Amino acid sequence: MANGAVDARLWGKERGLLRPYPLICHLLDTAATAGELWDRTLTAAARERLAEALQMPEDRCRRLVCLWAGLHDIGKIIPPFQAQTPQHYTSLSGDASYGHEPGVEGQPFPHDIATQWALTEIFDSWGYPASKRPRQSVHHQVAQLLGGHHGRVHRALKVKELRNAGAYARELGGPGWRGQRGSHAEAVRRLTGCGPDDVPPAPLPAHAAVVVLGLVVVADWLASQEEAIAARLPGAGWHATDEALQAHWTKAVSGAMPLVADAGLGVAGFPERPFGEQFPFAPNQLQASVAERLPALADGPGLLLVTAPTGDGKTETALHAASVMARAAGSSGVFFALPTMATADAMFRRVADFAMQNVEGDRALTLLHSMAWLSEAYATSLGNGSQGGSEATVSDPQAQIAAGEWLRGAKRGLLAPLAAGTIDQALTGVLPVRYNILRLLGLSNKVLVVDEAHAYGPWMHSLLVRLLEWLGACGAPVVLLSATLSGRTASSLVDAYRRGRGHREPSGVVPVYPGWVYVSGRTGDVSPPRAVDGSRSRRIEVTSVPVRWGPSSGGVLGRDAAVVEQLRPLVEQGGCALVCCTTVAEAQQTFRMLGEVFPSLADTEDGLLLLHSRYPGARRAEITRACERAFGKPGVGGRRRPRVSVLVATQVVEQSLDLDFDVVISDLAPLAQLLQRVGRCMRHDRSGLGLEDGGRPDWVGDRPRLTVLDPMADEVRGMAPRSWGSVYAQALLTRTSELLQRYAGRGIAVPGDVQELVDEVYAEDFADRLGDDTMRGRLEREDAERWGAVLAEESLAQMTLVNPPNGMIDLAELSRDGALIDEALVTTRLGADSARAVCVYVQPGGSVTLDVQGDVPVPGWQSNRRLSLEDVRAVVQQSVPLPGGWLRERGPDQQVPESWAKRAALRELSILRMCRPTSDDAWSCRVGDRSISVSAIGVESSSDTPPSRFLS
């Protein structure tokens, strides 16, 4: 090759193509696409922040981003990569200019690592600043950044390695290979318009580096699509002359716009509209306060903390605030993060409705959680952002903004302008998992709304704190919503965001309930907390009932007897009750017991219902819909409550379900959970309705009733039942029990008493204020155990979390020097042990079906064919979450069929082959020494059934 000429024989892509695609073409395609991403997906404010971080004007910053994107695959100019197509490598191996040590072409040497090695040398020759330590040098940092385009940033190179690359990285090849890397880099540099002065003067701040790397990755993915390459594939014998390269560059630039647009990428716009125009109702006091005062406070990026009871319109408050804050900060979209898949599914519809009326520009909307493809509202629609610009395939108006095929690909969903999903989708950005930078890119210029900010344990809270540091550094606005948030927790979240913005002094924020507080990211100032009158101020009638976990004794009722005593007036006089149990097994036992004691309930269609997590998915969804019909908002969809009905449930009713009961009976739980549960009592206005029309019975009065079954009350002085295991910390139960007994008789004012109660239950001096020395000593021991567990989870988080952004130069810290972890870790807490199984039913004739009736064959049961998406969906809808210990001794017959193993969504499942005994309604199987059964009340285990109880 002539000195400095680009060799078009060096290929970059070949899979699915008629002939290999010259590497230089792919580099130019990626550079052009990065420029379009800069123009189309970054707002003016985002471009300004990047330019400020890189310490150069915006036009030069754009040129650099294009250049760097165009250099990402320079590491493919090495013998091991080019030798992957032997028929084409022959022409290179026979060329004396491409010499290398014998055998290196067969050595494993990833091209992304080669990119880091090669670019460190190239950037040094271009005058990028260097220091004695490579990990502190600009030339090494940018090379390291681009070497991370496969989602893992590699360790920093050492001085001795850079001084003698040939000895440490023989796979890079000899001078001819080095010369072609230089020629390719110079060609990209020239065509992107970069000159000798386009050099970053200092290392990139970490928050800017993740945005740049994210843009490079997305540009690479878009430019690597086979159909895009096929349209630009040069003819056989094409030579990379200056004229040919210029022509290809021109074609790449013009083709980048539809490539980015068809992917659904872009910027959502939030026109200025008053609250009353955004929603079809007048704002309540909370909403009116935020709508009136927030615009004057929002002076750029910032954080809004809203605390209010369940049902006080926090969602609408957040959506309105997000539009205000997006305008102030120049944000490009919104991600609404929630604690569960069920809440995310429901929020997806609400965000879609809001966006249809109140969002302009690019409005592709994604639903983000591991089972999003099962959602009917999401899985069946392809909207404006779909591949190729296809029209919606369903008539639902929401389909007009549903994200298309490209954005539904793995790890891409947060790149959509609008998204709703589970909180783990955001938290993964601060864990060292592959492509965590795409999560951070997707959030870096969005408004993040975190619902139920109080609902996370120490592990998840630690991740949220670190994420807020990163978002603060990125300049992304944040809205935190909570029904019960202690002052300590609120301060930790607010201070994390302020640290990210460079304000390190503690804020000492004190939340008000209900109310809100705003933190300016520009100044770090915390606004005075603004309290508002609750839209549903009321006093909860609290009764703490001492119970024994077993038969009644010594004048204290057994737990079951207490439930019966509390429900008897309702069964006799009418009304609807929620009985909330701590474990699935106890909910199943309680349901059985109530059916025996009150046969009139069991004999009525909606008289006695059971809801928990241990049902097959389709059955749980069916029961959930029945509960929403029975106990939902009056007048919606022709709903009318049963005259008498009892729902027995677990914690699944605390969130996402809009249910309304006359009384709530609950096992003892931490105070925050009890307040969530009582939020389902007298939730809706039923005045003017008779009992037969869904109204409330006269005997319940006009106050919400919460009855807590307390095994730790003074009359019992017991401990949490052993069957509860580690569901709740014993110390929190002891503290809650003490507070409930203190408030019994006078009730709890909502919202007036809530903030004081929440702060008190976590007060450090709680034990000191106990008059009983024995109780004080006991609580001190329990507190020590609780703090030990908290510290264990926090320590796990600190050992795995990505470091804070401020001061990070060595970008390998984003991947913990390559020590990536399993993405699933974010969804679990320390010690969590869970698995999923599918019950299949062995029919009398030997056939195996997905349903009890024997009508639905198991997809792929005796076939190796690849299952269709509908087949996979049918299987997953029958899966059920189970404790991992139940399946630990599973045998070969509990492994999935070979056809299932070919699908990622199915390969980790277990199979439970259920057989039906002649004398029982339950189907059962054995896993090791354990018997597992499934019936109308869900899945049970022989060793999980609570001990027999007696009503007297």
Secondary structure in CASP SS format (residue, H / E / C, confidence):
PFRMAT SS
TARGET T0000
AUTHOR 0000-0000-0000
METHOD secondary structure of the structure
MODEL  1
M C 1.00
A C 1.00
N C 1.00
G C 1.00
A C 1.00
V C 1.00
D C 1.00
A C 1.00
R C 1.00
L C 1.00
W E 1.00
G E 1.00
K E 1.00
E C 1.00
R C 1.00
G C 1.00
L C 1.00
L C 1.00
R C 1.00
P C 1.00
Y E 1.00
P E 1.00
L H 1.00
I H 1.00
C H 1.00
H H 1.00
L H 1.00
L H 1.00
D H 1.00
T H 1.00
A H 1.00
A H 1.00
T H 1.00
A H 1.00
G H 1.00
E H 1.00
L H 1.00
W H 1.00
D H 1.00
R H 1.00
T H 1.00
L C 1.00
T C 1.00
A H 1.00
A H 1.00
A H 1.00
R H 1.00
E H 1.00
R H 1.00
L H 1.00
A H 1.00
E H 1.00
A H 1.00
L H 1.00
Q C 1.00
M C 1.00
P C 1.00
E H 1.00
D H 1.00
R H 1.00
C H 1.00
R H 1.00
R H 1.00
L H 1.00
V H 1.00
C H 1.00
L H 1.00
W H 1.00
A H 1.00
G H 1.00
L C 1.00
H C 1.00
D C 1.00
I H 1.00
G H 1.00
K H 1.00
I C 1.00
I C 1.00
P H 1.00
P H 1.00
F H 1.00
Q H 1.00
A C 1.00
Q C 1.00
T C 1.00
P H 1.00
Q H 1.00
H H 1.00
Y H 1.00
T H 1.00
S H 1.00
L H 1.00
S H 1.00
G C 1.00
D C 1.00
A H 1.00
S H 1.00
Y H 1.00
G C 1.00
H C 1.00
E C 1.00
P C 1.00
G C 1.00
V H 1.00
E H 1.00
G H 1.00
Q C 1.00
P C 1.00
F C 1.00
P C 1.00
H H 1.00
D H 1.00
I H 1.00
A H 1.00
T H 1.00
Q H 1.00
W H 1.00
A H 1.00
L H 1.00
T H 1.00
E H 1.00
I H 1.00
F H 1.00
D H 1.00
S H 1.00
W C 1.00
G C 1.00
Y C 1.00
P C 1.00
A C 1.00
S C 1.00
K C 1.00
R C 1.00
P H 1.00
R H 1.00
Q H 1.00
S C 1.00
V H 1.00
H H 1.00
H H 1.00
Q H 1.00
V H 1.00
A H 1.00
Q H 1.00
L H 1.00
L H 1.00
G H 1.00
G C 1.00
H C 1.00
H C 1.00
G C 1.00
R C 1.00
V C 1.00
H C 1.00
R C 1.00
A C 1.00
L C 1.00
K C 1.00
V H 1.00
K H 1.00
E H 1.00
L H 1.00
R H 1.00
N C 1.00
A H 1.00
G H 1.00
A H 1.00
Y H 1.00
A C 1.00
R H 1.00
E H 1.00
L H 1.00
G C 1.00
G C 1.00
P H 1.00
G H 1.00
W H 1.00
R H 1.00
G H 1.00
Q H 1.00
R H 1.00
G H 1.00
S H 1.00
H H 1.00
A H 1.00
E H 1.00
A H 1.00
V H 1.00
R H 1.00
R H 1.00
L H 1.00
T C 1.00
G C 1.00
C C 1.00
G C 1.00
P C 1.00
D C 1.00
D C 1.00
V C 1.00
P C 1.00
P C 1.00
A C 1.00
P C 1.00
L C 1.00
P C 1.00
A H 1.00
H H 1.00
A H 1.00
A H 1.00
V H 1.00
V H 1.00
V H 1.00
L H 1.00
G H 1.00
L H 1.00
V H 1.00
V H 1.00
V H 1.00
A H 1.00
D H 1.00
W H 1.00
L H 1.00
A H 1.00
S C 1.00
Q C 1.00
E H 1.00
E H 1.00
A H 1.00
I H 1.00
A H 1.00
A C 1.00
R C 1.00
L C 1.00
P C 1.00
G C 1.00
A C 1.00
G C 1.00
W C 1.00
H C 1.00
A C 1.00
T C 1.00
D H 1.00
E H 1.00
A H 1.00
L H 1.00
Q H 1.00
A H 1.00
H H 1.00
W H 1.00
T H 1.00
K H 1.00
A H 1.00
V H 1.00
S H 1.00
G H 1.00
A H 1.00
M H 1.00
P H 1.00
L H 1.00
V H 1.00
A H 1.00
D H 1.00
A C 1.00
G C 1.00
L C 1.00
G C 1.00
V C 1.00
A E 1.00
G E 1.00
F C 1.00
P C 1.00
E C 1.00
R C 1.00
P C 1.00
F H 1.00
G H 1.00
E H 1.00
Q H 1.00
F C 1.00
P C 1.00
F C 1.00
A C 1.00
P C 1.00
N C 1.00
Q H 1.00
L H 1.00
Q H 1.00
A H 1.00
S H 1.00
V H 1.00
A H 1.00
E H 1.00
R H 1.00
L H 1.00
P H 1.00
A H 1.00
L H 1.00
A C 1.00
D C 1.00
G C 1.00
P C 1.00
G E 1.00
L E 1.00
L E 1.00
L E 1.00
V E 1.00
T E 1.00
A C 1.00
P C 1.00
T C 1.00
G C 1.00
D C 1.00
G C 1.00
K H 1.00
T H 1.00
E H 1.00
T H 1.00
A H 1.00
L H 1.00
H H 1.00
A H 1.00
A H 1.00
S H 1.00
V H 1.00
M H 1.00
A H 1.00
R H 1.00
A H 1.00
A H 1.00
G C 1.00
S C 1.00
S C 1.00
G E 1.00
V E 1.00
F E 1.00
F E 1.00
A E 1.00
L E 1.00
P C 1.00
T C 1.00
M H 1.00
A H 1.00
T H 1.00
A H 1.00
D H 1.00
A H 1.00
M H 1.00
F H 1.00
R H 1.00
R H 1.00
V H 1.00
A H 1.00
D H 1.00
F H 1.00
A H 1.00
M H 1.00
Q H 1.00
N H 1.00
V C 1.00
E E 1.00
G E 1.00
D C 1.00
R C 1.00
A C 1.00
L E 1.00
T E 1.00
L E 1.00
L E 1.00
H C 1.00
S C 1.00
M C 1.00
A H 1.00
W H 1.00
L H 1.00
S C 1.00
E H 1.00
A H 1.00
Y H 1.00
A H 1.00
T C 1.00
S C 1.00
L C 1.00
G C 1.00
N C 1.00
G C 1.00
S C 1.00
Q H 1.00
G H 1.00
G H 1.00
S C 1.00
E C 1.00
A C 1.00
T C 1.00
V C 1.00
S C 1.00
D C 1.00
P H 1.00
Q H 1.00
A H 1.00
Q H 1.00
I C 1.00
A E 1.00
A C 1.00
G C 1.00
E C 1.00
W C 1.00
L C 1.00
R C 1.00
G C 1.00
A C 1.00
K C 1.00
R C 1.00
G H 1.00
L H 1.00
L H 1.00
A C 1.00
P C 1.00
L E 1.00
A E 1.00
A E 1.00
G E 1.00
T E 1.00
I C 1.00
D H 1.00
Q H 1.00
A H 1.00
L H 1.00
T H 1.00
G H 1.00
V H 1.00
L C 1.00
P C 1.00
V C 1.00
R C 1.00
Y C 1.00
N H 1.00
I H 1.00
L H 1.00
R H 1.00
L H 1.00
L H 1.00
G H 1.00
L H 1.00
S H 1.00
N C 1.00
K E 1.00
V E 1.00
L E 1.00
V E 1.00
V E 1.00
D C 1.00
E C 1.00
A C 1.00
H C 1.00
A C 1.00
Y C 1.00
G C 1.00
P H 1.00
W H 1.00
M H 1.00
H H 1.00
S H 1.00
L H 1.00
L H 1.00
V H 1.00
R H 1.00
L H 1.00
L H 1.00
E H 1.00
W H 1.00
L H 1.00
G H 1.00
A H 1.00
C H 1.00
G C 1.00
A C 1.00
P C 1.00
V E 1.00
V E 1.00
L E 1.00
L E 1.00
S E 1.00
A C 1.00
T C 1.00
L C 1.00
S C 1.00
G H 1.00
R H 1.00
T H 1.00
A H 1.00
S H 1.00
S H 1.00
L H 1.00
V H 1.00
D H 1.00
A H 1.00
Y H 1.00
R H 1.00
R H 1.00
G H 1.00
R C 1.00
G C 1.00
H C 1.00
R C 1.00
E C 1.00
P C 1.00
S C 1.00
G C 1.00
V C 1.00
V C 1.00
P C 1.00
V C 1.00
Y C 1.00
P C 1.00
G E 1.00
W E 1.00
V E 1.00
Y E 1.00
V E 1.00
S E 1.00
G C 1.00
R C 1.00
T C 1.00
G C 1.00
D C 1.00
V E 1.00
S C 1.00
P C 1.00
P C 1.00
R E 1.00
A E 1.00
V C 1.00
D C 1.00
G C 1.00
S C 1.00
R C 1.00
S C 1.00
R E 1.00
R E 1.00
I E 1.00
E E 1.00
V E 1.00
T E 1.00
S E 1.00
V E 1.00
P E 1.00
V C 1.00
R E 1.00
W C 1.00
G C 1.00
P C 1.00
S C 1.00
S E 1.00
G C 1.00
G C 1.00
V E 1.00
L C 1.00
G E 1.00
R H 1.00
D H 1.00
A H 1.00
A H 1.00
V H 1.00
V H 1.00
E H 1.00
Q H 1.00
L H 1.00
R H 1.00
P H 1.00
L H 1.00
V H 1.00
E H 1.00
Q H 1.00
G C 1.00
G E 1.00
C E 1.00
A E 1.00
L E 1.00
V E 1.00
C E 1.00
C C 1.00
T C 1.00
T C 1.00
V H 1.00
A H 1.00
E H 1.00
A H 1.00
Q H 1.00
Q H 1.00
T H 1.00
F H 1.00
R H 1.00
M H 1.00
L H 1.00
G H 1.00
E H 1.00
V H 1.00
F C 1.00
P H 1.00
S H 1.00
L H 1.00
A H 1.00
D C 1.00
T C 1.00
E C 1.00
D C 1.00
G C 1.00
L E 1.00
L E 1.00
L E 1.00
L E 1.00
H C 1.00
S C 1.00
R C 1.00
Y C 1.00
P C 1.00
G H 1.00
A H 1.00
R H 1.00
R H 1.00
A H 1.00
E H 1.00
I H 1.00
T H 1.00
R H 1.00
A H 1.00
C H 1.00
E H 1.00
R H 1.00
A H 1.00
F H 1.00
G C 1.00
K C 1.00
P C 1.00
G C 1.00
V H 1.00
G H 1.00
G H 1.00
R C 1.00
R C 1.00
R C 1.00
P C 1.00
R C 1.00
V E 1.00
S E 1.00
V E 1.00
L E 1.00
V E 1.00
A E 1.00
T C 1.00
Q H 1.00
V H 1.00
V H 1.00
E H 1.00
Q C 1.00
S C 1.00
L C 1.00
D C 1.00
L C 1.00
D C 1.00
F E 1.00
D C 1.00
V E 1.00
V E 1.00
I E 1.00
S E 1.00
D E 1.00
L C 1.00
A C 1.00
P C 1.00
L H 1.00
A H 1.00
Q H 1.00
L H 1.00
L H 1.00
Q H 1.00
R H 1.00
V H 1.00
G C 1.00
R C 1.00
C E 1.00
M C 1.00
R C 1.00
H C 1.00
D C 1.00
R C 1.00
S C 1.00
G C 1.00
L C 1.00
G C 1.00
L H 1.00
E H 1.00
D H 1.00
G C 1.00
G C 1.00
R C 1.00
P C 1.00
D H 1.00
W H 1.00
V H 1.00
G C 1.00
D C 1.00
R C 1.00
P C 1.00
R E 1.00
L E 1.00
T E 1.00
V E 1.00
L E 1.00
D E 1.00
P C 1.00
M C 1.00
A C 1.00
D C 1.00
E C 1.00
V C 1.00
R C 1.00
G C 1.00
M C 1.00
A C 1.00
P C 1.00
R H 1.00
S H 1.00
W H 1.00
G C 1.00
S C 1.00
V C 1.00
Y C 1.00
A C 1.00
Q H 1.00
A H 1.00
L H 1.00
L H 1.00
T H 1.00
R H 1.00
T H 1.00
S H 1.00
E H 1.00
L H 1.00
L H 1.00
Q H 1.00
R H 1.00
Y H 1.00
A C 1.00
G C 1.00
R C 1.00
G C 1.00
I E 1.00
A E 1.00
V E 1.00
P C 1.00
G C 1.00
D C 1.00
V H 1.00
Q H 1.00
E H 1.00
L H 1.00
V H 1.00
D H 1.00
E H 1.00
V H 1.00
Y C 1.00
A C 1.00
E C 1.00
D C 1.00
F C 1.00
A H 1.00
D H 1.00
R H 1.00
L C 1.00
G C 1.00
D C 1.00
D H 1.00
T H 1.00
M H 1.00
R H 1.00
G H 1.00
R H 1.00
L H 1.00
E H 1.00
R H 1.00
E H 1.00
D H 1.00
A H 1.00
E H 1.00
R H 1.00
W H 1.00
G H 1.00
A H 1.00
V H 1.00
L H 1.00
A H 1.00
E H 1.00
E H 1.00
S H 1.00
L H 1.00
A H 1.00
Q H 1.00
M H 1.00
T H 1.00
L C 1.00
V C 1.00
N C 1.00
P C 1.00
P C 1.00
N C 1.00
G C 1.00
M C 1.00
I C 1.00
D C 1.00
L H 1.00
A H 1.00
E H 1.00
L H 1.00
S H 1.00
R H 1.00
D H 1.00
G H 1.00
A C 1.00
L C 1.00
I C 1.00
D C 1.00
E H 1.00
A H 1.00
L H 1.00
V H 1.00
T H 1.00
T C 1.00
R C 1.00
L C 1.00
G C 1.00
A C 1.00
D C 1.00
S E 1.00
A E 1.00
R E 1.00
A E 1.00
V E 1.00
C E 1.00
V E 1.00
Y E 1.00
V E 1.00
Q C 1.00
P C 1.00
G C 1.00
G C 1.00
S C 1.00
V E 1.00
T E 1.00
L C 1.00
D C 1.00
V C 1.00
Q C 1.00
G C 1.00
D C 1.00
V C 1.00
P E 1.00
V C 1.00
P C 1.00
G C 1.00
W C 1.00
Q C 1.00
S C 1.00
N C 1.00
R C 1.00
R C 1.00
L C 1.00
S C 1.00
L H 1.00
E H 1.00
D H 1.00
V H 1.00
R H 1.00
A H 1.00
V H 1.00
V H 1.00
Q C 1.00
Q C 1.00
S E 1.00
V E 1.00
P E 1.00
L E 1.00
P E 1.00
G H 1.00
G H 1.00
W H 1.00
L H 1.00
R C 1.00
E C 1.00
R C 1.00
G C 1.00
P H 1.00
D H 1.00
Q H 1.00
Q C 1.00
V C 1.00
P C 1.00
E H 1.00
S H 1.00
W H 1.00
A H 1.00
K C 1.00
R C 1.00
A C 1.00
A C 1.00
L C 1.00
R C 1.00
E C 1.00
L C 1.00
S E 1.00
I E 1.00
L E 1.00
R E 1.00
M E 1.00
C E 1.00
R C 1.00
P C 1.00
T C 1.00
S C 1.00
D C 1.00
D C 1.00
A C 1.00
W E 1.00
S E 1.00
C E 1.00
R E 1.00
V E 1.00
G C 1.00
D C 1.00
R E 1.00
S E 1.00
I E 1.00
S E 1.00
V E 1.00
S E 1.00
A C 1.00
I C 1.00
G E 1.00
V E 1.00
E E 1.00
S E 1.00
S C 1.00
S C 1.00
D C 1.00
T C 1.00
P C 1.00
P C 1.00
S C 1.00
R C 1.00
F C 1.00
L C 1.00
S C 1.00
END
